[in-house]
Amino acid sequence: MSGHTRYRSTLVDGLSVFYREAGPPNAPVLLLLHGFPSSSRMFEPLLDRLADQFRLIAPDYPGFGHSDAPSPASYPYTFDRIAATMSSFAAAVGAEQYLLYVQDYGGPVGFRMALADPGRLHGLVVQNAVAHDTGLGPLWATRRAFWQDRAGHEAAIRENILSMAATRKRHVGDDPDPELYDPDLWADEHAFLSRPGEIEIQLDLMYDYRTNVASYPVWQEWLQRTQPPLLVVWGRHDTSFEISEPAAYRSDVPGAEVHLLDGGHFALDTRADEVAALVRTFAGRVLGPGQRGHNVSRES
């Protein structure tokens, strides 16, 4: 029954981490790292379409979805800490090597994991996740001000996080056909963001995002030096991140495969068939006929 999604939890560093899994247990692993303010639920379309050939594993970060959400006093909500937890999670579920799919927050989590242990990485799929300062759109002006003066700008960030309109906008962006989007996508996320204690978690993570921007040159140098197998799939109607970002990845990795789709920040909302087909072809090429794959561990 490899095509059926399983809904599981495992204990990682004392926390219950929820994850969705589909596909044969001995198949090549696609590790799927979600964005903000989503969860592993965003990857259901891929689990439905690719489980015949791959073992797909999609966890919820601590503080997201159905995973434990300890208070910031007991679990520091930083990208360093979440990446460490996700590395421990991958080991706990037997994902010794994997093709990594990252979206939004999944980018900074995934880049940390890749640089910390490149031997586990077969390749990288980037879908609307940024690794260049030029990729951050105009709405990041308020967030940059927040990083400089948290107390002075926290109210504006709090309002943005808790706004139903902003939650919808993250999905629809400037897509000229908003009727393609299921309102449950943002209604569920808004309900999640409204949970007791959730705003404190998300404010801490948004404040820590400044460490990602500081790390961009390191990630770019790693991309340029190792030239990992790279697929960039980009929803062109994203208003959070700039349309220039796919070209920036190709500048770092000239052999990267880049595709612009008529989707939004969460391209799987409306373009799941296209994304799944691109991932299937890319993974088949990276992993080879026998699907044994190779890792990204070239050091200077």
Rosetta silent file (secondary structure, phi, psi, omega in degrees, C-alpha in Angstrom):
SEQUENCE: MSGHTRYRSTLVDGLSVFYREAGPPNAPVLLLLHGFPSSSRMFEPLLDRLADQFRLIAPDYPGFGHSDAPSPASYPYTFDRIAATMSSFAAAVGAEQYLLYVQDYGGPVGFRMALADPGRLHGLVVQNAVAHDTGLGPLWATRRAFWQDRAGHEAAIRENILSMAATRKRHVGDDPDPELYDPDLWADEHAFLSRPGEIEIQLDLMYDYRTNVASYPVWQEWLQRTQPPLLVVWGRHDTSFEISEPAAYRSDVPGAEVHLLDGGHFALDTRADEVAALVRTFAGRVLGPGQRGHNVSRES
SCORE:     score description
SCORE:     0.000 S_00000001
   1 L     0.000   42.540 -173.770    0.000    0.000    0.000 S_00000001
   2 L   -64.618  -21.002 -178.717    2.901    2.333   -0.773 S_00000001
   3 L   -78.751   -9.939 -178.873    0.614    4.874   -2.425 S_00000001
   4 L   -87.437  132.541  176.561   -1.249    5.593    0.824 S_00000001
   5 L   -74.681  135.782  174.910   -0.024    8.461    2.971 S_00000001
   6 E  -106.230  142.888 -178.306    0.785    7.570    6.575 S_00000001
   7 E  -113.960  108.720 -166.710    0.435   10.139    9.354 S_00000001
   8 E  -129.846  166.407  171.415    3.072    9.502   11.966 S_00000001
   9 E  -137.944  149.381  175.570    5.007   11.016   14.852 S_00000001
  10 E  -140.615  151.829 -178.626    8.448   10.256   16.219 S_00000001
  11 E   -85.042  123.804 -179.900   10.342   11.466   19.260 S_00000001
  12 E  -131.139  117.023  178.750   13.251   13.783   18.387 S_00000001
  13 L    51.577   39.160  177.876   15.306   15.445   21.112 S_00000001
  14 L    82.893    0.878  179.836   12.432   15.019   23.523 S_00000001
  15 E  -112.622  144.754  172.760    9.845   16.488   21.122 S_00000001
  16 E   -83.457  114.643  179.221    7.081   14.738   19.212 S_00000001
  17 E  -105.913  119.956  178.827    7.646   15.550   15.529 S_00000001
  18 E   -84.252  144.627  175.371    4.717   14.829   13.244 S_00000001
  19 E  -151.953  155.930  174.027    5.309   13.796    9.648 S_00000001
  20 E  -105.326  139.679 -177.809    3.551   12.535    6.557 S_00000001
  21 E  -141.716  139.589  176.091    5.083    9.655    4.646 S_00000001
  22 E  -147.881  154.363  177.288    4.230    7.851    1.434 S_00000001
  23 L   104.427  166.381 -179.038    5.981    5.459   -0.913 S_00000001
  24 L   -62.765  138.830 -176.667    7.994    2.241   -0.621 S_00000001
  25 L   -65.241  -21.086 -179.725   10.249    2.183    2.472 S_00000001
  26 L  -101.289    9.783 -179.057   13.292    1.148    0.399 S_00000001
  27 L   -83.345  161.417  174.459   12.800    3.768   -2.339 S_00000001
  28 L   -56.619  142.367 -172.792   14.992    6.893   -2.755 S_00000001
  29 E   -93.126  131.677  164.912   13.981    9.546   -0.222 S_00000001
  30 E  -107.252  114.151  178.882   12.538   12.955   -1.011 S_00000001
  31 E   -97.238  120.518 -168.987   12.721   15.024    2.176 S_00000001
  32 E  -110.472  117.301 -176.039   10.191   17.859    1.974 S_00000001
  33 E  -111.770  119.548 -168.801   10.683   20.992    4.100 S_00000001
  34 L   -83.157  172.316 -179.487    7.720   23.338    4.325 S_00000001
  35 L  -106.658 -170.791  178.405    7.371   27.107    4.458 S_00000001
  36 L   -99.732  139.074   -4.833    5.641   29.728    6.609 S_00000001
  37 L   -99.299   44.514 -171.298    2.944   29.592    7.860 S_00000001
  38 L   -90.618 -157.447 -179.296    2.307   26.154    6.421 S_00000001
  39 L  -160.916 -172.239  177.453    3.106   22.610    7.468 S_00000001
  40 H   -59.003  -17.768  179.976    3.676   19.209    5.894 S_00000001
  41 H   -58.729  -29.566 -177.878    0.106   19.492    4.628 S_00000001
  42 H   -63.010  -19.704 -176.367    1.346   21.668    1.744 S_00000001
  43 H   -95.712    3.400  177.927    3.069   18.599    0.282 S_00000001
  44 H   -51.954  -40.410  179.087   -0.001   16.359    0.080 S_00000001
  45 H   -60.174  -34.973  177.760   -0.201   16.949   -3.704 S_00000001
  46 H   -74.205  -38.438  178.265    3.333   15.547   -4.154 S_00000001
  47 H   -61.090  -36.953  178.956    2.689   12.601   -1.844 S_00000001
  48 H   -68.417  -30.464 -170.468   -0.338   11.753   -3.976 S_00000001
  49 H  -101.039  -20.689 -171.246    1.612   11.946   -7.244 S_00000001
  50 H  -118.894    3.045 -174.505    5.102   10.582   -6.536 S_00000001
  51 L   -72.423   -9.718  176.968    4.633    7.763   -4.037 S_00000001
  52 L   -72.794  -19.941 -170.993    4.859    5.117   -6.769 S_00000001
  53 L  -125.018  -20.908 -173.755    8.576    5.812   -7.195 S_00000001
  54 L  -132.432  157.895  168.340    9.912    7.576   -4.102 S_00000001
  55 E   -93.983  108.808 -177.523    9.736    7.519   -0.338 S_00000001
  56 E   -99.324  129.748 -178.374    8.406   10.978    0.487 S_00000001
  57 E  -129.216  120.487 -176.657    8.848   12.286    4.029 S_00000001
  58 E  -127.835  103.037  179.500    7.353   15.632    5.058 S_00000001
  59 E   -88.819  158.961  166.306    7.821   16.733    8.696 S_00000001
  60 L   -95.955  131.753  175.106    6.250   19.585   10.628 S_00000001
  61 L   -64.944  155.909  168.344    8.825   21.761   12.385 S_00000001
  62 L   -53.960  134.900 -177.610    8.480   22.226   16.139 S_00000001
  63 L    88.584   -1.063 -178.716    5.901   24.949   16.627 S_00000001
  64 L  -127.072  153.184  171.773    4.146   24.107   13.333 S_00000001
  65 L    53.440 -128.565 -175.533    1.333   21.793   12.293 S_00000001
  66 L  -102.407    5.540  175.040    0.907   18.762   14.524 S_00000001
  67 L   -75.567  162.031  175.121    4.405   18.715   16.037 S_00000001
  68 L   -56.841  148.363  179.073    4.991   19.743   19.628 S_00000001
  69 L  -128.940   71.891  179.065    5.074   23.500   20.182 S_00000001
  70 L   -63.585  160.308  179.586    7.077   24.099   23.351 S_00000001
  71 L   -68.214  153.223  176.934    7.316   27.633   24.659 S_00000001
  72 L   -58.164  -20.649  178.160   10.222   29.775   23.431 S_00000001
  73 L   -69.059  -27.327 -177.676   11.564   29.627   26.991 S_00000001
  74 L  -107.352  -17.033  178.417   12.227   25.885   26.619 S_00000001
  75 L  -138.907  109.286 -179.867   12.931   25.632   22.878 S_00000001
  76 L   -67.220  119.166 -179.537   14.731   28.517   21.133 S_00000001
  77 L   -85.344   83.553  174.846   12.872   29.179   17.882 S_00000001
  78 L  -125.367  159.742  179.002   15.834   29.844   15.624 S_00000001
  79 H   -69.676  -30.318  174.024   16.628   28.440   12.207 S_00000001
  80 H   -60.060  -46.677 -176.211   19.793   26.908   13.624 S_00000001
  81 H   -69.428  -41.494  179.406   17.783   24.979   16.199 S_00000001
  82 H   -65.214  -40.198  178.154   15.070   23.864   13.772 S_00000001
  83 H   -62.147  -40.933  178.053   17.688   22.690   11.270 S_00000001
  84 H   -63.535  -41.042  178.097   19.393   20.663   14.014 S_00000001
  85 H   -64.940  -40.299  179.716   16.049   19.121   14.969 S_00000001
  86 H   -69.301  -33.165  174.487   15.283   18.281   11.350 S_00000001
  87 H   -65.013  -42.548  176.867   18.699   16.645   10.923 S_00000001
  88 H   -65.750  -37.592  177.058   17.990   14.510   13.982 S_00000001
  89 H   -61.078  -46.649 -179.345   14.532   13.775   12.599 S_00000001
  90 H   -57.988  -41.863  177.864   15.961   12.562    9.280 S_00000001
  91 H   -65.606  -39.159 -177.257   18.253   10.179   11.129 S_00000001
  92 H   -64.593  -31.995 -179.138   15.391    8.989   13.338 S_00000001
  93 L   -97.305    8.989  175.186   13.239    7.974   10.355 S_00000001
  94 L    78.948   22.305  177.175   16.121    6.308    8.512 S_00000001
  95 L   -91.482   78.096 -176.637   16.627    8.991    5.867 S_00000001
  96 L   -72.173  -34.232  174.588   20.395    8.609    5.662 S_00000001
  97 L  -136.173  151.877 -174.675   20.514   10.208    2.194 S_00000001
  98 E  -161.085  156.272  163.999   17.895   12.256    0.430 S_00000001
  99 E   -91.419  127.196 -171.333   16.909   14.600   -2.336 S_00000001
 100 E  -101.602  127.380  176.010   15.897   17.785   -0.534 S_00000001
 101 E  -113.040  120.628 -175.544   12.850   19.855   -1.543 S_00000001
 102 E  -124.894  141.057  177.257   12.691   23.255    0.163 S_00000001
 103 E  -138.714  130.714  176.028   10.082   26.012    0.082 S_00000001
 104 L    53.602 -117.758  179.281   10.163   29.389    1.895 S_00000001
 105 L   -57.687  -24.704  176.465   11.331   28.643    5.486 S_00000001
 106 H   -60.722  -25.551  178.736   12.430   25.261    4.182 S_00000001
 107 H   -62.861  -58.979  179.387   15.234   27.076    2.361 S_00000001
 108 H   -63.593  -31.184  174.719   17.134   28.321    5.426 S_00000001
 109 H   -67.564  -47.136 -176.711   16.455   25.044    7.248 S_00000001
 110 H   -67.921  -39.778  178.343   17.597   22.983    4.261 S_00000001
 111 H   -63.164  -39.807  176.876   20.708   25.017    3.477 S_00000001
 112 H   -61.550  -43.938  179.225   21.859   24.619    7.066 S_00000001
 113 H   -63.327  -42.097 -177.720   21.319   20.861    6.855 S_00000001
 114 H   -65.799  -43.532 -179.132   23.114   20.617    3.516 S_00000001
 115 H   -70.872  -32.034 -179.121   26.167   22.566    4.624 S_00000001
 116 H   -71.744  -33.323 -176.077   26.381   20.704    7.931 S_00000001
 117 L  -148.780   71.330 -175.300   26.324   17.252    6.304 S_00000001
 118 H   -64.303  -20.010  179.815   26.615   17.429    2.489 S_00000001
 119 H   -66.717  -15.184  178.757   27.266   13.706    2.227 S_00000001
 120 H   -88.022   -8.312 -169.464   23.576   13.045    2.923 S_00000001
 121 E  -100.387  122.376  172.594   22.414   15.196    0.006 S_00000001
 122 E   -82.694  -33.790 -176.185   21.707   13.812   -3.473 S_00000001
 123 E   175.263 -179.172 -169.363   20.488   17.134   -4.828 S_00000001
 124 E  -137.447  130.309  170.584   18.268   20.128   -4.172 S_00000001
 125 E  -111.474  119.441  179.754   14.841   21.261   -5.355 S_00000001
 126 E  -109.127  121.585  177.694   14.188   24.935   -4.557 S_00000001
 127 E  -125.941  102.449  179.052   10.613   26.175   -4.842 S_00000001
 128 L    52.115   58.480  172.494   10.161   29.848   -3.909 S_00000001
 129 L  -135.928  140.925 -167.711   12.926   29.926   -1.313 S_00000001
 130 L  -106.362  140.564  173.932   15.538   32.688   -1.214 S_00000001
 131 L  -133.926   16.548 -179.619   19.343   32.553   -0.917 S_00000001
 132 L  -140.271  138.172 -177.948   20.153   36.072   -2.227 S_00000001
 133 H   -59.316  -32.607  179.977   19.372   39.433   -0.649 S_00000001
 134 H   -68.067  -12.167 -179.110   17.996   40.691   -3.954 S_00000001
 135 H   -82.813   -8.525 -179.296   15.316   38.002   -3.762 S_00000001
 136 E   -86.531  122.586 -174.365   13.482   39.630   -0.864 S_00000001
 137 L   -75.823 -179.485 -175.632   10.564   41.693   -2.126 S_00000001
 138 L   -58.440  -30.920 -178.184    9.321   45.132   -0.988 S_00000001
 139 L   -64.513  -14.287  179.754    7.253   43.752    1.894 S_00000001
 140 H   -76.837   -5.678  177.474   10.528   42.867    3.599 S_00000001
 141 H   -59.894  -44.097  178.643   11.181   46.560    4.331 S_00000001
 142 H   -65.937  -37.996  179.939    9.064   46.308    7.494 S_00000001
 143 H   -69.498  -36.585  175.424   10.780   43.064    8.446 S_00000001
 144 H   -63.271  -39.501  177.152   14.226   44.606    7.965 S_00000001
 145 H   -64.452  -38.302  177.126   13.158   47.441   10.271 S_00000001
 146 H   -60.440  -40.086  179.081   11.963   44.813   12.778 S_00000001
 147 H   -66.244  -30.423  179.618   15.412   43.194   12.748 S_00000001
 148 H   -80.807  -32.335 -176.168   16.986   46.551   13.558 S_00000001
 149 L  -147.660   87.253 -174.204   14.493   47.509   16.256 S_00000001
 150 H   -61.519  -49.721 -176.344   12.340   44.612   17.429 S_00000001
 151 H   -62.115  -38.953 -175.880   10.374   46.490   20.072 S_00000001
 152 H   -72.545  -20.748 -175.608    9.669   49.445   17.798 S_00000001
 153 H  -123.531    7.075 -176.943    8.289   47.355   14.919 S_00000001
 154 H   -65.062  -35.290 -178.145    6.853   44.278   16.596 S_00000001
 155 H   -61.040  -41.392 -179.704    3.270   45.548   16.428 S_00000001
 156 H   -66.497  -40.241  179.134    3.400   45.807   12.619 S_00000001
 157 H   -68.718  -40.650  178.266    4.861   42.296   12.276 S_00000001
 158 H   -59.489  -44.880  179.929    2.316   40.892   14.726 S_00000001
 159 H   -62.679  -40.993  179.761   -0.512   42.419   12.704 S_00000001
 160 H   -64.410  -43.489 -178.663    0.885   40.986    9.464 S_00000001
 161 H   -64.089  -39.759 -173.989    1.247   37.490   10.898 S_00000001
 162 H   -89.164   -4.112 -176.568   -2.263   37.456   12.359 S_00000001
 163 L   -76.984  128.169  174.693   -4.032   39.083    9.400 S_00000001
 164 H   -64.262  -37.967 -179.818   -6.378   36.866    7.403 S_00000001
 165 H   -63.275  -42.213  178.952   -5.831   39.126    4.372 S_00000001
 166 H   -67.212  -36.779  178.701   -2.057   38.689    4.588 S_00000001
 167 H   -64.803  -40.110  175.804   -2.423   34.927    4.999 S_00000001
 168 H   -65.470  -43.669 -176.618   -4.554   34.811    1.843 S_00000001
 169 H   -60.226  -33.888  178.829   -2.133   37.081   -0.021 S_00000001
 170 H   -59.819  -30.905  179.911    0.748   34.675    0.629 S_00000001
 171 H   -86.186  -52.384 -171.082   -1.099   32.098   -1.451 S_00000001
 172 H   -78.144  -34.169 -178.590   -2.809   34.105   -4.179 S_00000001
 173 L    55.148 -131.624  177.714   -0.116   36.768   -4.662 S_00000001
 174 L  -110.320   28.856  178.382   -0.817   38.620   -7.895 S_00000001
 175 L   -61.118  126.876 -178.991   -2.259   35.620   -9.749 S_00000001
 176 L   -71.412   -7.319 -179.701   -4.833   36.958  -12.227 S_00000001
 177 L  -123.191   71.562 -176.361   -7.014   33.883  -11.605 S_00000001
 178 H   -65.430  -15.723 -179.213   -7.643   33.794   -7.830 S_00000001
 179 H   -70.670   -7.099  176.052  -10.567   31.420   -8.295 S_00000001
 180 H   -75.828  -13.575 -170.483   -8.038   28.591   -8.696 S_00000001
 181 L  -100.097  129.208  178.083   -7.216   28.781   -4.969 S_00000001
 182 L   -75.227  120.113 -179.418   -9.098   26.835   -2.308 S_00000001
 183 L   -59.662  -21.131  177.633   -9.910   29.224    0.582 S_00000001
 184 H   -61.153  -24.558 -178.976   -9.305   26.374    3.031 S_00000001
 185 H   -57.127  -49.783 -177.664   -5.583   26.840    2.318 S_00000001
 186 H   -89.885  -23.806  176.357   -5.392   30.128    4.198 S_00000001
 187 H   -64.162  -42.391  178.148   -8.323   29.518    6.557 S_00000001
 188 H   -65.705  -41.424 -179.755   -6.463   26.539    8.043 S_00000001
 189 H   -67.118  -38.480  178.865   -3.218   28.499    8.284 S_00000001
 190 H   -64.348  -39.330  177.009   -4.957   31.443    9.922 S_00000001
 191 H   -62.871  -40.447  177.541   -6.482   29.093   12.502 S_00000001
 192 H   -62.209  -46.075 -178.608   -2.997   27.688   13.171 S_00000001
 193 H   -65.833  -21.249 -177.764   -1.509   31.168   13.609 S_00000001
 194 L   -89.898    1.357  178.660   -4.304   32.031   16.048 S_00000001
 195 L   -64.136  148.444  176.551   -3.460   29.200   18.466 S_00000001
 196 L   -56.380  130.845  177.531   -2.490   30.291   21.997 S_00000001
 197 L    84.751  -10.631 -174.445    1.221   30.999   22.168 S_00000001
 198 H   -70.312  -35.648 -176.928    1.754   30.739   18.417 S_00000001
 199 H   -64.304  -35.825  178.369    2.389   34.433   17.796 S_00000001
 200 H   -65.046  -39.430  177.550    5.337   34.415   20.206 S_00000001
 201 H   -62.311  -47.006 -175.092    6.869   31.467   18.326 S_00000001
 202 H   -72.378  -32.894  175.287    6.438   33.125   14.951 S_00000001
 203 H   -64.401  -41.714  178.573    7.751   36.491   16.123 S_00000001
 204 H   -62.242  -43.484 -179.608   10.924   34.803   17.383 S_00000001
 205 H   -68.174  -39.390  178.403   11.421   33.016   14.074 S_00000001
 206 H   -64.634  -37.332  177.253   10.734   36.135   12.044 S_00000001
 207 H   -66.777  -38.637 -179.743   13.281   38.020   14.124 S_00000001
 208 H   -72.021  -13.938  179.691   15.822   35.239   13.638 S_00000001
 209 H   -57.334  -23.314  178.804   15.317   35.436    9.868 S_00000001
 210 H   -59.510  -28.661  178.723   17.976   38.140    9.871 S_00000001
 211 H   -69.668  -25.856  175.467   20.531   35.337   10.404 S_00000001
 212 H   -67.581  -46.722  179.960   19.466   33.838    7.083 S_00000001
 213 H   -59.565  -40.730  177.961   20.216   37.066    5.232 S_00000001
 214 H   -65.255  -26.149 -178.320   23.607   37.194    6.911 S_00000001
 215 H   -88.555  -10.341 -176.664   24.233   33.611    5.774 S_00000001
 216 H   -51.621  -46.774 -179.578   23.313   34.160    2.114 S_00000001
 217 H   -60.096  -33.728  178.118   26.944   34.739    0.993 S_00000001
 218 H   -67.529  -43.625  179.086   27.974   31.477    2.676 S_00000001
 219 H   -65.247  -40.037  178.605   25.194   29.549    0.951 S_00000001
 220 H   -63.338  -42.505  178.557   26.056   31.136   -2.385 S_00000001
 221 H   -61.798  -40.102  177.931   29.723   30.199   -1.986 S_00000001
 222 H   -63.638  -44.428  177.531   28.701   26.612   -1.211 S_00000001
 223 H   -59.745  -46.166 -177.643   26.478   26.473   -4.299 S_00000001
 224 H   -65.620  -36.131 -175.856   29.243   27.885   -6.486 S_00000001
 225 H   -79.676  -41.185 -173.188   31.885   25.550   -5.096 S_00000001
 226 H   -93.816  -21.978 -178.671   29.976   22.267   -4.988 S_00000001
 227 L    47.861   59.254 -178.689   27.621   22.761   -7.988 S_00000001
 228 L   -68.120  152.603  169.234   24.955   20.444   -6.546 S_00000001
 229 L   -54.956  125.225 -170.333   22.254   19.011   -8.803 S_00000001
 230 E  -138.360  125.654  171.536   19.696   21.801   -8.614 S_00000001
 231 E  -115.881  124.579  176.051   16.120   22.202   -9.794 S_00000001
 232 E  -111.331  118.965  178.782   14.480   25.604   -9.269 S_00000001
 233 E  -118.287  120.893 -166.867   10.682   25.638   -9.629 S_00000001
 234 E  -130.538  122.532  171.982    9.219   29.100   -9.161 S_00000001
 235 E   -77.022  114.492 -171.314    5.662   30.376   -8.931 S_00000001
 236 L   -70.515  -15.103 -177.898    5.828   33.652  -10.827 S_00000001
 237 L   -93.107   15.228  176.841    2.861   35.224   -8.984 S_00000001
 238 L   -69.625  124.623  176.377    4.747   35.249   -5.671 S_00000001
 239 L  -102.527    0.883  176.310    4.639   38.727   -4.077 S_00000001
 240 L   -86.248  -40.445 -175.746    6.879   37.756   -1.152 S_00000001
 241 E  -120.386  150.124 -173.336    9.988   36.955   -3.183 S_00000001
 242 L   -78.414  147.450  179.973   11.349   38.576   -6.327 S_00000001
 243 L   -69.198  -12.204  177.477   11.115   36.977   -9.765 S_00000001
 244 L   -75.081  -14.597 -172.340   14.863   37.628  -10.169 S_00000001
 245 H   -64.368  -40.255  177.148   15.729   34.903   -7.658 S_00000001
 246 H   -57.354  -40.803  178.358   15.653   31.909  -10.064 S_00000001
 247 H   -65.357  -32.470  177.995   18.229   33.633  -12.292 S_00000001
 248 H   -65.579  -39.210  175.362   20.396   34.268   -9.232 S_00000001
 249 H   -63.113  -42.485 -179.403   20.448   30.536   -8.517 S_00000001
 250 H   -66.395  -30.488  175.216   21.410   29.827  -12.109 S_00000001
 251 H   -63.956  -38.589  177.584   24.228   32.347  -11.797 S_00000001
 252 H   -72.869  -40.484 -176.993   25.576   30.328   -8.868 S_00000001
 253 L  -125.957   88.218 -174.720   24.931   26.953  -10.508 S_00000001
 254 L   -56.752  -26.957  179.335   25.028   27.392  -14.311 S_00000001
 255 L   -85.522    5.237 -179.056   23.822   23.826  -14.829 S_00000001
 256 L   -62.871  145.570  173.282   20.702   24.375  -12.714 S_00000001
 257 E   -94.919  123.063 -173.543   17.352   23.500  -14.238 S_00000001
 258 E  -124.761  131.856  179.437   15.004   26.484  -13.818 S_00000001
 259 E  -135.719  127.760  172.933   11.254   26.634  -14.500 S_00000001
 260 E   -97.945  127.165 -176.809    8.851   29.558  -14.006 S_00000001
 261 E  -115.742  157.150  176.778    5.266   28.439  -13.459 S_00000001
 262 L   -82.273   59.235  178.241    1.934   30.267  -13.452 S_00000001
 263 L  -130.382 -177.065 -179.623    1.572   29.693   -9.730 S_00000001
 264 L  -104.552 -159.735 -179.531    2.017   31.594   -6.516 S_00000001
 265 L   -56.023  -39.299  174.736    4.324   31.420   -3.507 S_00000001
 266 L  -103.964   82.028 -171.987    2.934   27.945   -2.815 S_00000001
 267 H   -60.247  -25.321  179.532    3.068   26.652   -6.383 S_00000001
 268 H   -67.437  -16.817  177.487    1.623   23.276   -5.382 S_00000001
 269 H   -54.716  -42.090 -171.024   -1.684   25.064   -4.691 S_00000001
 270 L  -128.515  -13.166 -173.627   -2.462   25.214   -8.410 S_00000001
 271 L  -125.653   37.120 -175.181    0.430   23.613  -10.356 S_00000001
 272 H   -62.625  -39.649 -179.587    0.933   20.298   -8.596 S_00000001
 273 H   -61.668  -44.190 -179.091    0.905   18.214  -11.799 S_00000001
 274 H   -65.949  -45.140 -179.266    3.635   20.350  -13.378 S_00000001
 275 H   -63.013  -44.770 -178.917    5.797   20.402  -10.260 S_00000001
 276 H   -61.290  -41.078  179.282    5.469   16.661   -9.746 S_00000001
 277 H   -64.294  -40.913  179.262    6.458   15.953  -13.352 S_00000001
 278 H   -66.717  -41.554  179.207    9.506   18.202  -13.086 S_00000001
 279 H   -65.810  -41.254 -179.757   10.590   16.638   -9.795 S_00000001
 280 H   -61.172  -45.452 -179.497   10.124   13.118  -11.165 S_00000001
 281 H   -66.425  -45.503  179.910   12.288   13.843  -14.218 S_00000001
 282 H   -61.576  -47.736 -178.779   14.949   15.667  -12.200 S_00000001
 283 H   -63.420  -38.897  177.705   15.123   12.967   -9.529 S_00000001
 284 H   -62.370  -37.668  179.213   15.374   10.239  -12.152 S_00000001
 285 H   -71.909  -41.983 -177.744   18.309   12.013  -13.756 S_00000001
 286 H   -69.208  -41.836 -175.536   20.099   12.755  -10.469 S_00000001
 287 H   -81.753  -20.235  176.395   19.601    9.341   -8.983 S_00000001
 288 L    85.009  170.821 -175.736   20.438    7.470  -12.164 S_00000001
 289 L   -57.584  -38.025 -179.614   18.930    4.330  -13.726 S_00000001
 290 L   -87.971   -2.151  179.067   19.550    2.254  -10.628 S_00000001
 291 L    57.813   31.881  175.726   18.405    5.115   -8.360 S_00000001
 292 L   -83.654  -30.713  174.685   21.518    4.742   -6.222 S_00000001
 293 L    74.604 -174.881  175.354   22.293    8.425   -6.586 S_00000001
 294 L  -148.534  160.878 -177.957   25.355   10.335   -5.500 S_00000001
 295 L  -107.593  166.411 -179.332   26.008   12.787   -2.730 S_00000001
 296 L  -103.748   95.137 -176.073   27.118   16.390   -2.653 S_00000001
 297 L  -138.784   19.974 -179.804   30.303   16.363   -0.634 S_00000001
 298 L   -71.256  118.977  179.177   32.889   18.103   -2.796 S_00000001
 299 L  -109.984  152.644  179.193   35.096   20.234   -0.587 S_00000001
 300 L   -79.316    0.000    0.000   37.691   22.737   -1.642 S_00000001
